[in-house]
Amino acid sequence: MIEKANKILAKAKEQMGSAVAFLEEDLKSYRAGKANPMIFNNVCVDYYGCPTPIPQVASVTTPDAKTILIQPWEKKMIHAIEKAIMDANVGMTPQNNGESIRCNVPALTEERRKELIKKAKAEGENSKTVVRNARRDAMDALKKLIKEGLAEDMEKDFEDKVQKETDAKIKTIDALVSAKEKDIMTV
């Protein structure tokens, strides 16, 4: 029985960890007024009929704090990458010089900053919901183990462990969101 309870705990920890990791990756793609090559991780370009993220068909670098330089590995991809950036609506206008694409990162307006913060908080809440759902599922599974013969005091111990893990992950999510909020508000 303890083995089953440990598996339930491990599964809950994994689900909660995945929610935090997803949020962390998602927040990295937010443009906070500084050049960040991760902005293009979710922008796909048509590469021989297959949608492919820009970093897989080009070198994406930041020569300075306000510029992102994209150098395609195949020159014929320049126009496709340029079109993908325009279609993705990332708030930048690509400039093509025939060999590479330069994107100047515009300063964020106050309205856009508030919009990004609102979006970050919403994503944080979504992650918290995933964590809470994992907690609920683990608690339900532990209650079922009592019927299978797990001692109630052992079940309570595992419930405490699940709750501690939940609290830790929610605290991490709050920290990630507030750090991103601070980053976005920094001019």
C-alpha positions as CSV (number, residue, x, y, z in Angstrom):
1,M,0.0,0.0,0.0
2,I,2.8,2.4,0.9
3,E,4.3,1.7,-2.6
4,K,1.0,2.8,-4.2
5,A,0.8,5.9,-2.1
6,N,4.4,6.8,-3.0
7,K,3.5,6.4,-6.7
8,I,0.5,8.7,-6.3
9,L,2.8,11.2,-4.6
10,A,5.4,11.0,-7.3
11,K,2.8,11.4,-10.1
12,A,1.4,14.5,-8.3
13,K,4.9,16.0,-8.0
14,E,5.6,15.3,-11.7
15,Q,2.3,17.0,-12.8
16,M,2.9,20.0,-10.6
17,G,6.5,20.3,-11.8
18,S,5.4,20.1,-15.4
19,A,2.9,23.0,-14.8
20,V,5.7,25.1,-13.3
21,A,8.1,24.3,-16.1
22,F,5.5,25.1,-18.7
23,L,4.8,28.5,-17.1
24,E,8.6,29.2,-16.9
25,E,9.0,28.6,-20.6
26,D,5.9,30.5,-21.5
27,L,7.0,33.6,-19.6
28,K,10.4,33.6,-21.3
29,S,8.6,34.3,-24.6
30,Y,7.1,37.6,-23.4
31,R,8.8,40.6,-24.9
32,A,9.7,42.9,-22.0
33,G,11.3,45.8,-24.0
34,K,14.7,44.0,-24.3
35,A,15.9,41.9,-27.2
36,N,15.1,38.3,-26.4
37,P,15.7,35.6,-29.0
38,M,13.2,33.3,-27.3
39,I,10.4,35.5,-28.7
40,F,10.8,33.5,-32.0
41,N,10.7,30.0,-30.4
42,N,7.0,29.8,-31.1
43,V,7.0,31.5,-34.5
44,C,6.9,28.9,-37.2
45,V,8.1,29.3,-40.8
46,D,7.1,27.1,-43.8
47,Y,10.2,25.0,-44.3
48,Y,9.7,22.6,-47.3
49,G,6.0,22.3,-46.4
50,C,6.6,21.7,-42.7
51,P,5.9,24.3,-40.0
52,T,9.3,24.8,-38.3
53,P,10.3,27.2,-35.5
54,I,12.6,30.0,-36.7
55,P,15.5,29.0,-34.4
56,Q,15.6,25.6,-36.3
57,V,16.1,27.2,-39.7
58,A,18.3,30.2,-38.7
59,S,20.7,31.6,-36.2
60,V,18.9,34.0,-33.8
61,T,21.2,36.4,-31.9
62,T,21.0,39.7,-30.0
63,P,23.9,42.0,-31.1
64,D,22.7,44.6,-28.7
65,A,19.9,45.2,-26.2
66,K,17.4,46.6,-28.7
67,T,18.1,44.4,-31.8
68,I,17.5,40.8,-32.8
69,L,19.5,39.4,-35.8
70,I,18.2,36.4,-37.7
71,Q,20.6,34.8,-40.1
72,P,18.9,32.0,-42.1
73,W,21.1,29.0,-43.0
74,E,19.5,29.1,-46.5
75,K,19.2,32.5,-48.2
76,K,16.0,31.5,-49.9
77,M,14.3,31.3,-46.4
78,I,14.7,35.1,-45.8
79,H,11.3,36.0,-47.3
80,A,9.5,33.1,-45.6
81,I,11.0,34.1,-42.2
82,E,10.1,37.7,-42.8
83,K,6.5,36.7,-43.6
84,A,6.3,34.4,-40.5
85,I,7.4,37.3,-38.2
86,M,4.8,39.6,-39.7
87,D,2.1,37.0,-39.4
88,A,3.0,36.1,-35.8
89,N,2.3,39.7,-34.7
90,V,5.1,39.9,-32.2
91,G,5.2,43.7,-32.4
92,M,8.3,44.0,-34.6
93,T,8.9,44.9,-38.2
94,P,11.6,42.8,-39.8
95,Q,14.2,44.6,-42.0
96,N,15.8,42.4,-44.7
97,N,19.2,43.3,-46.1
98,G,19.4,40.3,-48.4
99,E,21.5,38.1,-46.1
100,S,19.9,38.6,-42.7
101,I,16.9,40.0,-41.0
102,R,17.2,42.6,-38.3
103,C,14.3,43.3,-35.9
104,N,14.5,46.4,-33.7
105,V,12.7,45.9,-30.4
106,P,10.4,48.9,-29.8
107,A,10.0,50.3,-26.3
108,L,6.8,49.0,-24.7
109,T,4.0,51.4,-24.1
110,E,2.4,51.6,-20.7
111,E,-0.8,50.0,-22.1
112,R,1.2,47.1,-23.6
113,R,3.1,46.6,-20.3
114,K,-0.2,46.3,-18.4
115,E,-1.5,43.9,-21.0
116,L,1.5,41.7,-20.7
117,I,1.3,41.7,-16.9
118,K,-2.4,40.7,-17.1
119,K,-1.5,37.9,-19.5
120,A,1.3,36.7,-17.2
121,K,-1.0,36.7,-14.2
122,A,-3.6,34.7,-16.2
123,E,-1.0,32.1,-17.2
124,G,0.1,31.9,-13.5
125,E,-3.5,31.2,-12.5
126,N,-3.8,28.5,-15.2
127,S,-0.7,26.9,-13.8
128,K,-2.0,27.1,-10.2
129,T,-5.2,25.4,-11.5
130,V,-3.2,22.5,-12.9
131,V,-1.3,22.2,-9.6
132,R,-4.5,22.2,-7.6
133,N,-6.1,19.6,-9.9
134,A,-3.0,17.4,-9.5
135,R,-3.4,17.8,-5.7
136,R,-7.1,16.9,-5.8
137,D,-6.5,13.8,-7.9
138,A,-3.7,12.7,-5.5
139,M,-6.0,13.3,-2.5
140,D,-8.8,11.3,-4.1
141,A,-6.5,8.4,-5.0
142,L,-5.1,8.4,-1.4
143,K,-8.7,8.2,0.0
144,K,-9.4,5.2,-2.2
145,L,-6.2,3.5,-0.8
146,I,-7.8,3.6,2.7
147,K,-10.5,1.3,1.3
148,E,-7.8,-1.0,0.0
149,G,-6.2,-1.3,3.4
150,L,-3.9,1.7,3.9
151,A,-3.8,2.9,7.5
152,E,-5.6,6.3,8.0
153,D,-2.6,7.9,9.8
154,M,-0.4,6.9,6.8
155,E,-2.9,8.4,4.4
156,K,-2.9,11.6,6.5
157,D,1.0,11.7,6.3
158,F,0.8,11.4,2.5
159,E,-1.9,14.0,2.3
160,D,0.4,16.3,4.2
161,K,3.2,15.6,1.8
162,V,0.9,16.4,-1.2
163,Q,-0.2,19.6,0.5
164,K,3.4,20.7,1.2
165,E,4.3,20.1,-2.4
166,T,1.2,22.0,-3.6
167,D,2.1,25.0,-1.4
168,A,5.7,24.9,-2.6
169,K,4.7,24.9,-6.3
170,I,2.2,27.7,-5.8
171,K,4.8,29.8,-4.1
172,T,7.2,29.1,-7.0
173,I,4.4,30.1,-9.5
174,D,3.8,33.4,-7.6
175,A,7.5,34.1,-7.6
176,L,7.8,33.5,-11.3
177,V,4.9,35.8,-12.1
178,S,6.0,38.6,-9.8
179,A,9.6,38.4,-11.2
180,K,8.2,38.7,-14.8
181,E,5.9,41.5,-13.7
182,K,8.9,43.4,-12.3
183,D,10.9,42.6,-15.5
184,I,8.0,44.0,-17.7
185,M,7.6,47.2,-15.6
186,T,11.4,47.9,-15.8
187,V,11.9,50.6,-18.4
